[in-house]
């Protein structure tokens, strides 16, 4: 499926994200909806578009909380397939209706305070790998 070819961009952002600020979520608002641009505007970032297709729109964003990937999807199924494949790269996923934001734990918590949504966690392969060569 074409969506799986988009995952390396999300993985690259996760690798570059580093540590974000530890956003503290006191109350989670109702889950936001809208276009990639409107969601990005809510969290005060200008999206740097990476993919703009009928199936998925994906951008890299940066705001005071850190760097993250924003993606919106044409279908719920396309979104779930993308998330399931992307989780192999680790990271944290803030999931809304036909959108996802991917970043480190602090960034995702901060975004959740504005956008609502559910947090899903990717697979941590480092916990299973030895540090020897």
N, C-alpha and C positions, 0 to 999 in steps of 0.2 A: 504494500500500500504506500502511496506517495507520502502520507503523513509521517511515516517512520523515518524518512530521509531528513526531516526537519529536526530530529532530536539532537544531532551534534551541536547545533547552535545553542540549544538549551544547556547541554552539557558544558559547553565552553563558558557560558555565563556563570554556571555554578562553580566552575574551577576558578574563575576570575573574581567571584563575589567576595571571597574572604569573609571577614567578620563584619557584620552590620551592627547597628546600635540595637540594644536589647529593648525593643518596643514592648511596652507593658500594656496588655489589653485588659481594661476594666469591664467594659460592657461591649458585647458584639452587636453591631447594628444589623438590621435586615440586609440580606444579601443584595448587593447592587446588581443592576442589569444595564445593558447598553452596548454601544460599539466600543471597539478597542480605544478609540480616541477619547470617548466620553469617560470610560473607566480610568484611563491614564490621567485625564484632567482632574478627576476626583482625588487622585493621590499626588497631584502636582508634579507630573513628569511629562516630558515631551517624548513620545515614542519614536525610536529609531527603527523604522520598518525594515524587517529582514525577509519576511515572506508575506506576499499579498495574493492569495489565490481564492478560488471559490470555496475550498474546503476549510482553509485555516488562514488566519492573519496572525503574524507573530512579529513582535518588536522587542527590542532591548530598551529598558527604561532605567533611569537613575533619578533618585530624589534624595532628600536629606537622610533617609533611612538606609540607602544603599542601592545596589544594582540588582535588577531582576528581569526576568523574561515575562512578558504579557502575551497571551495567545487567546484568540477568540475562534470559535468553531461554528460551522454551518449546522452541524447535527450533534445531538447528545452522544450518539455512537462514536462519531469521529473524535470527540473530546475524550471519551473513556478509553478508546484505543491508544490515543496519544499519551494520556497519563500513564496507562499501564506499561507502555513501552518505555516512557521517560523515567519511570521510577527505578529502573535498573541503573541509572546514573546517580542515584542518591538525591539529596536535597529535600526541600520542603515545598509543598504544593498547596496554594490557597485556591480552592475550587468553588466556583460559582456556576450559575446556569449558563452553559456554553462559553465559559471563559476560565482561564487558569493563570495564576501568577506563580512563578517559580523563583526561589531564591534561598538564602540561608534562613535559619530559624528566626533571627531577630527581624529581618526584613519582612518575612511572611507574617509574623505577629503584628508588626506595625501596620501593614497593609490591611490586615483583618480588622483592625480597629476602625478603619474607614469604610472598607468594602464589604465587611461581613464574610460569609462563606465558611467552608469547612477546610480544616487543615489535614492534609495527608502527607505521610512521610515516605521518602524513597528508601530503597535498600542501601544499607551501609556496608559496602563490600570491604572496607578497611578493617572492620571488626573480624572478618573471616580470613584475611590475608596475613601472612607472616611478613615481618619487616626485613627478613634476610634476602640475599640476592640470589 
